[in-house]
Amino acid sequence: VPQRMRQSSANPKLVSGLRPRKASGLHFCLFRAFISRLLPTMFSDTSIAPLQCYLRLFSELVLYHEPKLSLHLEEFHMTPEVYATPWFVTLFSRHTAPQPLFSLWERLLCTPVVASGGDGHGGSSTRR
């Protein structure tokens, strides 16, 4: 585990004061910090409603940022439920090697979320 990751994982703001004792504990702490910061409602109840909301939002983001891809996927009935559910449920950890996974999680956990102003979206939060 890179030094930078060990330092950021021990940051109480990120992991609510948890201190990992070994690598698997570090993984759990990062996973928990990721969920509480970026997907706070994902596992909030026993229904799949939160996941469906995230997948709907993801679908809209793909349509906005990659309209040709979105239309191509739709043409073949490839909804986000088919290909993106594992991404949201495992936070990309299922088929990603630890090093790139830690880099991704570190970026998502340590990059400040700032309010965008004057963009006509009501000051919604965006990631830099």
Secondary structure, DSSP 8 states (H G I E B T S, - for coil): --HHHHHHHT-HHHHTT---SSHHHHHHHHHHHHHHHH-TTTTSSSSSHHHHHHHHHHHHHHHHH-HHHHHHHHHTT--HHHHTHHHHHHTT-SSS-HHHHHHHHHHHHHS-EEE--SSSSTT-EEE-
